[in-house]
Each structure stands twice: as structure tokens, then as C-alpha cells.
Amino acid sequence: MKKQFLCLLAVLGVSNSGIAQRILTENVNYFDVRTPNNPLGESIKNYNVSVETPYTLTVEELNAQSLVDFEQEKVNYANVVKESEMEFKDRIAGYSDEVKAAEERYDKEINNFNKLSLLERLTITEQGKKPRLIVPKKPVYVKPNEPVYQKPNLDDHLIFDNQVLSDNVELMGYQKGNDVLFVINISKMVFQDNGGQTYYSQPTQLKVITAAKVIDEKTFDGEFKFLTSSNSNTINLERYEKNNVNKIMTDISNYINEEFGYIPVSSTIKIGYPNNKKRDYDVLENAKIKAISAYRKLKQNTSSEVRKRSIKELKAVREVWKRELSKVDYKNKKALMNKKIGKMIFFNLMRVDLSLKDKAQAEETLNQMQERRIDLDLNYDDKITFTRLEEKVYNL
């Protein structure tokens, strides 16, 4: 009797082990990369940028000229004061005439007002239009302020360092070097008035050169465009031009990255793994650890070499999952590798395939999971997850 009881406990223990099987998940944030429109090829590892502009003014020259202008203002200050005093005397001399003219105008208006009927006068008064004597304010002399030196506003001057402009252009996914050269030639801005509005053009040439061959060429701001609804003689032309040079450099940077760069894109992936408290799933837990480690290496500024190593690690983990998937017993709930483990591995494989943009492998995983749909016995949430992943595979 005692032996039978112990055997029953052993059977219940095995049964509970299968039932208590629990799948956990961990979300990992990483940076994927957008594939460029025109990849440069595996032989190109680095890049350089050369920028030419027509602007030669330097900060030192501008500051030196501003000091010269300030000294001239100090020398001329006595003349400014003298002119202001003379202008004030003229205004004072004419003040009595202005007062007299205001009084005469009032006398005329009040006489006309008094000639109106009582009803008319009441109506005008209610409307606030009754004549009033408005005496001009007597001029007060204000002495001009003495000159005070102020450093020039660099935003109002066309000062550019070509090297700084070059350094600010970054080709994502590449290091600095000489495999490919981006040559940027910026011309002066041309303004054109039309119907009280200002239009502009600033033709800027971009050439992409590798192995002494031009592989791409594009012109920016070559056609006249609307700038402002004011005439060109009423606006700060240099400030507009400076802002436009910065805009052109941003446009070029965006263009070369869309065409040739690998732009980082913030992403998240969910990795499933079984509860390994009893150390029955060491292989799957190690695979999970390696997968998460590989994704965490994919940061925004990760080099192409590190990214390639991480992808290689993820492909190795994928092979581990595929081997473990072959051990799944879909018919036996109590099996250590049952359909719950199979479902987890399938979802892991499909998510990793999608993150690697491996269309062939993703379609293979999808086909295998579709063949096992009945055996996997997906619940409502599983079906939604499967459908979303399925759509992503078709759109890959």
C-alpha cells in the first residue's frame, strides 16, 4: 500500500511538472538600421566630405572691422550731439506755430458745432465726436547715448568654416576615410523680386566619387523658390542666405544618408524563454541570454563591424532554436519539450528573422509554423501575434 502511494505521488509530480511549465518574455530595446536606397558595396568602409563656399569673411576680420567702426562712432559722437541739438532748436521754434494752428482748428470746429441744433449737438456728443482742443506735446530734448561697443551678431554675417561644414556631414554606418568622397560646392544666393515678394536660388552641386568615378550627382536649390512676402530691399539678406546654407547642408546630409547610409531606427524585440528553475532548459536559457546580449550591442552609434558580429551571433542563436525545435513533441503535454515550448521558439525565430530582414528564412519559419498551427493550439492572443508577424513577413 505504501509503495502504491509513493508511485502515485511520483506520477503526480511528473504531471505537475508539465502543467507548471511557464513561458516568460523579455523586451529588448536596440537600434535597427534602414537599408539605403543605393548601397555603396561591401568594399567601401569609410568616407570623406569636401565643402567649398564663396564666403571668405572670418570672425577675426569681422571683429576687427567692428572695432574700427566703433572708434569712428566715438569720433563722430560730438557731431551727432550737435545735429540733435540743432534739430531740437528747430522743433522748439516751430512748437508755438503748432499750438496756434491747433487752437485755430479747434475754434473753427467748436463754432461749427455751436451752430448745430440741440438734438444734433447731443447726438454728436454721445458719439464722442464733440470738438476738443488737442495741444501738441512740447518737445523735450534727449541727448544721444554715447557709443557703446557691442560684438557683431555672427548670425547676420556670412561666416563659414568649410572644414566645420564638412565635419558636420555624417554618413551613418561608416567611419571617416577615403573610400568614397562627397564633394559639395555651394554658390552665392541670388535674390529676385516679383510682385512685392522675394524669391531665391542658390545652386549647390553634390558629387559622389569613388575610385575616381562619379557615381552620383545632384543639384540642390537650383530653381527659384519663394522666400518671403517682402521686397528684398527690406529684409536682412545675409541672414536669409546664412540660414539657407545651413538648410542646404541639412538637405544634403539627409539625402546622402537616405541614398547610401544606414540610418539607425529605434526598435524593440520580445524574446521568449521557459522558466528554468529546475535547470531543464539550460540550452534555451543560454540562447536567450546570447540573443539579448547581441541586441543590446546594437546601439545608435554602433560601428558596422560590431553590427556584423552581433548579426552573426543572432544567426548562431537561431540555429540553436531550430535544433531545439526539432525536439518538440506536439502531442504530449507532459513532455519537457512540448507544444508550449514549440510555440515560443517559433515566435522567437520569426521575430529574429524579421529583425535581420532575412525574407527567405522568415518565410521558411512562417511555413513551418503554418503547418503546425493545429498542433500548436494557439489561443486568442497567440493568433493575433501570429497574424501580425505573418503580415510583416509578407511585407518584408
Number of C-alpha atoms within 10 A of each C-alpha: 6 7 8 9 9 11 12 11 12 12 11 11 12 14 14 12 15 16 12 11 18 13 14 11 13 11 11 15 15 20 20 20 20 13 16 15 13 13 13 16 8 6 7 14 17 15 18 20 21 17 19 17 16 12 15 11 13 14 15 9 10 17 15 12 13 16 15 11 13 16 14 12 17 15 12 12 16 13 12 16 16 13 12 16 16 11 13 17 14 11 16 16 11 11 16 13 11 17 17 13 14 16 16 13 15 17 15 11 15 15 11 11 17 11 10 12 10 11 9 13 16 13 13 15 13 10 9 10 10 14 17 14 14 11 13 13 9 12 11 9 13 10 12 13 9 12 14 8 13 10 9 14 8 13 12 15 20 20 16 18 15 15 12 10 18 18 13 12 20 18 22 21 21 20 15 14 13 16 16 22 19 23 17 21 15 21 16 14 18 13 18 15 17 12 8 10 14 21 19 22 21 22 18 22 18 19 18 18 19 17 10 9 10 13 12 14 12 13 16 16 17 14 11 15 14 14 18 15 13 15 17 19 9 8 12 11 16 15 15 18 21 18 13 18 22 13 12 17 20 13 13 21 17 16 13 21 21 19 15 19 24 20 20 19 13 13 13 14 17 14 22 21 21 20 18 16 8 8 9 13 16 14 14 21 17 14 22 21 14 17 23 20 15 20 23 14 17 23 17 16 14 15 15 16 11 14 21 12 13 20 18 13 17 23 17 15 22 20 13 16 21 16 11 16 20 10 13 19 18 20 11 12 15 18 19 18 21 20 23 22 25 24 24 20 24 23 21 21 24 25 20 23 23 19 18 16 14 14 16 12 17 25 18 13 19 22 13 12 19 14 10 16 14 10 15 21 14 16 9 9 9 14 13 12 13 20 12 11 18 18 10 15 22 11 8 13
